[in-house]
Amino acid sequence: MKSNASKSERGSVIAGILALGVVVVLGAYFVAKQSMLNERASLEGKINHDANVVTNRVFANLADTLKCRATFATTLTPNAVVSHLDPSTQLALQTSSNGGRAYGNSKITITSYELVNSVPHPLVHVVYANPNLAAKPVFRRSIKMWVKWGTDPSAPVEDCKAITDTDQIWNLGNGVSIFHIGDDPAHPENTKAGIGKSNPSATLDVSGSVFVTAAPPPPLGGPPAATDTGRVLATEYLYPSDHKLKENISEMNDPLAQVLELRGVSFRWRQSGRKDYGFIAQETKEVFPDLIREDGSKRLTVDYAKLIPVVLEAVKAQQAQIDSLKSEIRRLRR
């Protein structure tokens, strides 16, 4: 009986040792497995972070229409994204086949770019290669685009820009595109609209002419229109005037005589009945033809602001005459 008990005790001890060994082995396995998972998760995090950083750089360059057009000027699968318009330094963010470098701690590289005409928006696919993670050797990020496609196969893109999910673009047939860029309530100053400008630099950026008209004319013989529109209100009007933009600069020829030929009049607008003051465009054209423009309805307009330097020089010329007369009067009184 004692021998059987002794054997039983030894069997229990061995079983306990074996069970403990299994627990230790399993524990070591799970610890190693978890360590591998953590390492992989860390590596994937680094890869995703680096890819996001590089993709944001690609987006920033393609959001500039000049750089975007230069990138896709001759091909939909460029070897690099243009980041500088200077030809000597323009190639950056190159593909690995074109001398591109590895990015970030994960050492990812860009293998290709491709602009595709997908629905609802064209996309630029940025394809990355990752040498450090066998489970994810190749992956891509996509950038939403606005593209004006060309008809010449050798120049497939007429215009383009990268856009965000909050950007809105309206096109009507082959007319001018309207761009609504950014929609961040926290930073309303970043929200811009462009008419014919795919990269608006102001709250409203217009390429071309703007016509502001008054209310429709009243019926023949009827009272003036109740509403009086056609006004533009602003705290500042800015005109390009940098000397770098100008050439053939010269003094005005007898501005006083020119001003004396102008006729200022008072009148009432036929559309609104409102009293106003100004010039008659047909008369002004005889003196300053360069200041007269024709609107979309073949009616003449006057660029009143351009008369300011003319009047200024006329006042200076008149003041010179006054000073000369004063000097002559003083001389005669002596």
C-alpha positions as CSV (number, residue, x, y, z in Angstrom):
1,M,0.0,0.0,0.0
2,K,2.8,2.4,0.9
3,S,4.6,1.6,-2.5
4,N,1.4,2.4,-4.4
5,A,1.0,5.7,-2.5
6,S,4.6,6.6,-3.2
7,K,4.1,5.9,-6.9
8,S,1.0,8.0,-6.9
9,E,2.8,10.9,-5.2
10,R,5.6,10.7,-7.7
11,G,3.1,10.7,-10.6
12,S,1.4,13.7,-9.2
13,V,4.7,15.6,-8.9
14,I,5.7,14.7,-12.5
15,A,2.3,15.7,-13.7
16,G,2.6,19.0,-11.8
17,I,6.1,19.6,-13.3
18,L,4.8,18.8,-16.8
19,A,1.8,21.1,-16.3
20,L,4.1,23.9,-15.1
21,G,6.4,23.4,-18.0
22,V,3.4,23.6,-20.4
23,V,2.3,26.8,-18.7
24,V,5.8,28.3,-18.9
25,V,6.1,27.3,-22.6
26,L,2.7,28.6,-23.5
27,G,3.3,31.8,-21.5
28,A,6.6,32.3,-23.3
29,Y,4.9,31.7,-26.6
30,F,2.1,34.2,-25.9
31,V,4.6,36.7,-24.6
32,A,6.6,36.4,-27.8
33,K,3.5,36.5,-29.9
34,Q,2.3,39.6,-28.2
35,S,5.7,41.2,-28.5
36,M,5.6,40.4,-32.3
37,L,2.1,41.9,-32.6
38,N,3.1,45.0,-30.6
39,E,6.2,45.4,-32.8
40,R,4.1,45.0,-36.0
41,A,1.5,47.4,-34.7
42,S,4.3,49.9,-33.9
43,L,5.8,49.4,-37.3
44,E,2.4,49.8,-39.0
45,G,1.8,53.0,-37.0
46,K,5.1,54.4,-38.2
47,I,4.3,53.4,-41.8
48,N,0.9,55.0,-41.7
49,H,2.3,58.1,-40.1
50,D,5.1,58.5,-42.6
51,A,2.7,57.8,-45.5
52,N,0.3,60.5,-44.2
53,V,3.1,63.0,-43.9
54,V,4.4,62.3,-47.4
55,T,0.9,62.3,-48.9
56,N,0.2,65.6,-47.3
57,R,3.3,67.0,-49.0
58,V,2.1,65.6,-52.3
59,F,-1.3,67.2,-51.7
60,A,0.2,70.6,-50.8
61,N,2.1,70.7,-54.1
62,L,-0.8,69.5,-56.2
63,A,-3.2,72.0,-54.6
64,D,-1.1,74.7,-56.4
65,T,-2.5,74.7,-59.9
66,L,0.8,75.8,-61.5
67,K,2.6,72.9,-59.9
68,C,-0.2,70.5,-60.7
69,R,-0.2,71.4,-64.3
70,A,3.5,71.1,-64.5
71,T,3.3,67.6,-62.9
72,F,0.8,66.3,-65.4
73,A,1.7,68.4,-68.4
74,T,2.6,65.5,-70.6
75,T,1.6,62.3,-68.8
76,L,-0.9,60.9,-66.3
77,T,1.9,58.7,-64.7
78,P,4.7,61.2,-63.8
79,N,8.0,60.1,-62.2
80,A,7.8,63.0,-59.7
81,V,5.5,65.7,-58.3
82,V,6.7,69.2,-59.1
83,S,7.4,71.1,-55.9
84,H,9.3,74.1,-57.3
85,L,8.6,76.0,-60.5
86,D,12.3,76.6,-60.9
87,P,13.4,74.0,-63.5
88,S,16.7,73.4,-61.7
89,T,15.0,72.3,-58.5
90,Q,11.5,71.3,-59.6
91,L,11.7,67.6,-59.2
92,A,10.9,66.5,-55.7
93,L,8.9,63.6,-54.2
94,Q,10.4,61.4,-56.9
95,T,9.5,57.7,-57.4
96,S,12.1,55.2,-56.3
97,S,12.7,54.3,-60.0
98,N,13.6,57.9,-60.6
99,G,16.1,58.4,-57.7
100,G,13.5,59.0,-55.0
101,R,14.6,58.7,-51.4
102,A,13.1,56.7,-48.5
103,Y,10.8,58.6,-46.1
104,G,10.5,58.6,-42.4
105,N,11.6,56.1,-39.8
106,S,9.8,53.3,-41.7
107,K,11.9,54.0,-44.9
108,I,8.9,53.8,-47.3
109,T,9.4,54.8,-50.9
110,I,7.1,56.0,-53.6
111,T,6.9,53.6,-56.5
112,S,4.4,55.5,-58.8
113,Y,1.9,58.2,-59.3
114,E,-1.2,57.9,-61.4
115,L,-4.0,60.3,-62.2
116,V,-7.2,58.4,-63.0
117,N,-10.5,59.8,-64.2
118,S,-12.7,58.0,-61.6
119,V,-16.2,58.8,-60.5
120,P,-17.3,61.0,-58.8
121,H,-13.9,62.7,-58.7
122,P,-10.6,62.1,-60.4
123,L,-8.0,60.7,-58.1
124,V,-4.2,60.6,-57.9
125,H,-3.0,57.3,-56.6
126,V,0.3,57.5,-54.7
127,V,1.7,54.0,-54.5
128,Y,4.2,53.2,-51.7
129,A,6.6,50.3,-51.2
130,N,7.5,49.2,-47.7
131,P,10.6,47.0,-47.2
132,N,10.0,46.3,-43.5
133,L,6.6,44.6,-43.4
134,A,6.1,41.5,-45.5
135,A,2.4,41.5,-44.9
136,K,2.1,45.0,-46.4
137,P,4.8,45.4,-49.0
138,V,2.8,47.7,-51.3
139,F,0.0,50.1,-50.4
140,R,-1.4,53.4,-51.7
141,R,-3.0,56.6,-50.7
142,S,-5.5,58.5,-52.9
143,I,-5.9,62.2,-53.3
144,K,-9.1,63.8,-54.5
145,M,-8.6,66.0,-57.6
146,W,-10.3,68.6,-59.8
147,V,-9.2,68.2,-63.4
148,K,-10.0,70.0,-66.6
149,W,-9.1,67.4,-69.2
150,G,-7.4,68.3,-72.4
151,T,-8.1,67.0,-75.9
152,D,-4.5,66.6,-77.0
153,P,-3.1,63.2,-76.0
154,S,0.4,64.8,-75.6
155,A,-1.1,67.3,-73.1
156,P,-3.8,65.3,-71.3
157,V,-4.5,67.9,-68.6
158,E,-5.3,71.6,-69.2
159,D,-5.7,72.5,-65.5
160,C,-5.9,70.6,-62.2
161,K,-5.6,70.9,-58.4
162,A,-5.9,68.7,-55.3
163,I,-9.0,69.3,-53.3
164,T,-10.3,68.4,-49.9
165,D,-13.7,66.8,-49.0
166,T,-15.0,70.2,-48.1
167,D,-14.0,71.9,-51.3
168,Q,-16.8,72.3,-53.8
169,I,-16.5,72.9,-57.6
170,W,-19.3,73.8,-60.0
171,N,-19.1,73.6,-63.7
172,L,-21.8,74.5,-66.2
173,G,-21.0,73.0,-69.6
174,N,-17.8,74.5,-70.9
175,G,-18.3,77.7,-68.9
176,V,-16.2,79.1,-66.1
177,S,-15.6,76.9,-63.1
178,I,-16.6,78.1,-59.6
179,F,-14.4,76.9,-56.7
180,H,-15.4,76.9,-53.1
181,I,-12.2,76.1,-51.2
182,G,-12.2,75.1,-47.5
183,D,-15.2,75.1,-45.1
184,D,-13.8,75.3,-41.6
185,P,-16.1,77.1,-39.1
186,A,-13.2,77.5,-36.7
187,H,-11.1,79.3,-39.4
188,P,-13.5,81.2,-41.7
189,E,-10.6,83.2,-43.0
190,N,-9.4,80.0,-44.9
191,T,-12.7,79.7,-46.7
192,K,-12.3,81.1,-50.2
193,A,-14.3,81.2,-53.5
194,G,-12.9,81.5,-56.9
195,I,-14.7,82.2,-60.2
196,G,-12.4,81.1,-62.9
197,K,-9.6,80.8,-60.3
198,S,-8.9,77.3,-59.2
199,N,-6.5,78.5,-56.5
200,P,-8.3,81.6,-55.0
201,S,-6.2,83.8,-52.8
202,A,-9.0,85.9,-51.3
203,T,-12.5,85.5,-49.9
204,L,-13.7,86.0,-53.5
205,D,-11.2,85.8,-56.3
206,V,-12.4,86.5,-59.8
207,S,-10.6,86.0,-63.1
208,G,-12.2,88.3,-65.6
209,S,-14.8,91.1,-65.5
210,V,-17.6,91.6,-62.9
211,F,-20.8,93.4,-63.9
212,V,-23.1,94.8,-61.2
213,T,-26.3,96.0,-62.7
214,A,-29.2,98.0,-61.4
215,A,-32.8,96.9,-61.1
216,P,-34.8,96.4,-64.3
217,P,-36.0,99.7,-65.8
218,P,-39.5,100.8,-64.8
219,P,-42.4,100.6,-67.3
220,L,-42.5,103.4,-69.9
221,G,-43.9,106.5,-68.1
222,G,-44.1,104.6,-64.8
223,P,-42.5,105.6,-61.5
224,P,-38.8,104.8,-60.7
225,A,-38.1,101.3,-59.5
226,A,-38.6,100.8,-55.7
227,T,-35.3,99.0,-55.3
228,D,-32.1,100.6,-56.0
229,T,-29.4,98.0,-56.7
230,G,-26.2,98.1,-58.6
231,R,-24.0,99.4,-55.8
232,V,-20.7,98.0,-54.5
233,L,-19.7,98.8,-51.0
234,A,-16.2,98.3,-49.7
235,T,-13.8,99.8,-47.2
236,E,-10.9,99.6,-49.6
237,Y,-10.3,99.4,-53.3
238,L,-6.8,98.3,-54.2
239,Y,-5.3,98.7,-57.7
240,P,-2.1,97.0,-58.8
241,S,0.5,99.7,-59.0
242,D,4.0,98.2,-58.5
243,H,6.6,99.7,-60.8
244,K,7.7,96.1,-61.6
245,L,4.4,95.8,-63.5
246,K,4.9,98.9,-65.6
247,E,7.0,100.1,-68.6
248,N,7.2,103.2,-70.8
249,I,6.6,105.4,-67.7
250,S,6.4,109.1,-68.7
251,E,5.1,112.5,-67.5
252,M,1.6,113.6,-68.5
253,N,1.3,116.1,-71.4
254,D,-0.6,119.2,-70.3
255,P,-3.0,117.5,-67.9
256,L,-4.6,120.9,-67.0
257,A,-5.7,121.5,-70.6
258,Q,-7.2,117.9,-70.7
259,V,-9.1,118.4,-67.5
260,L,-10.5,121.7,-68.7
261,E,-12.0,119.8,-71.7
262,L,-14.0,117.5,-69.4
263,R,-17.6,118.4,-68.5
264,G,-19.0,117.3,-65.2
265,V,-22.8,116.9,-65.1
266,S,-25.6,116.0,-62.8
267,F,-28.3,113.6,-63.9
268,R,-30.8,110.9,-62.9
269,W,-30.5,107.2,-63.7
270,R,-33.3,106.0,-65.9
271,Q,-33.5,102.7,-64.2
272,S,-33.8,103.9,-60.6
273,G,-34.6,107.6,-60.8
274,R,-31.7,108.3,-58.4
275,K,-29.8,111.6,-58.8
276,D,-26.1,111.2,-59.5
277,Y,-23.0,113.1,-60.7
278,G,-20.4,112.2,-63.3
279,F,-19.3,112.4,-66.9
280,I,-20.9,111.4,-70.2
281,A,-18.8,108.6,-71.6
282,Q,-19.1,109.7,-75.2
283,E,-17.7,113.1,-74.3
284,T,-15.0,111.8,-72.1
285,K,-13.9,109.4,-74.8
286,E,-12.9,112.5,-76.9
287,V,-10.3,113.5,-74.3
288,F,-9.3,110.2,-72.6
289,P,-10.2,107.3,-75.0
290,D,-8.0,104.9,-72.9
291,L,-10.4,105.3,-69.9
292,I,-13.5,104.2,-71.8
293,R,-14.6,100.6,-71.9
294,E,-17.6,98.8,-73.4
295,D,-19.7,96.5,-71.2
296,G,-21.4,93.3,-72.2
297,S,-24.4,95.3,-73.5
298,K,-22.3,97.5,-75.8
299,R,-22.7,100.5,-73.5
300,L,-19.8,102.7,-72.6
301,T,-18.2,102.9,-69.2
302,V,-15.7,105.4,-67.6
303,D,-12.8,104.3,-65.4
304,Y,-13.3,107.1,-62.9
305,A,-10.4,106.0,-60.7
306,K,-7.9,106.6,-63.5
307,L,-8.8,110.3,-63.6
308,I,-7.4,110.8,-60.1
309,P,-3.7,111.1,-61.2
310,V,-4.8,113.3,-64.2
311,V,-6.6,115.7,-61.8
312,L,-3.7,115.6,-59.4
313,E,-1.2,116.7,-62.1
314,A,-3.7,119.3,-63.3
315,V,-4.0,120.8,-59.8
316,K,-0.2,120.8,-59.5
317,A,0.1,122.6,-62.9
318,Q,-2.6,125.1,-61.9
319,Q,-0.8,125.7,-58.6
320,A,2.4,126.3,-60.4
321,Q,0.6,129.0,-62.5
322,I,-0.9,130.5,-59.3
323,D,2.6,130.6,-57.6
324,S,4.0,132.2,-60.7
325,L,1.3,134.9,-60.8
326,K,1.8,135.6,-57.1
327,S,5.5,136.1,-57.7
328,E,4.7,138.5,-60.5
329,I,2.2,140.4,-58.4
330,R,4.8,140.8,-55.6
331,R,7.4,142.0,-58.1
332,L,5.0,144.6,-59.5
333,R,4.1,145.9,-56.1
334,R,7.7,146.7,-55.2
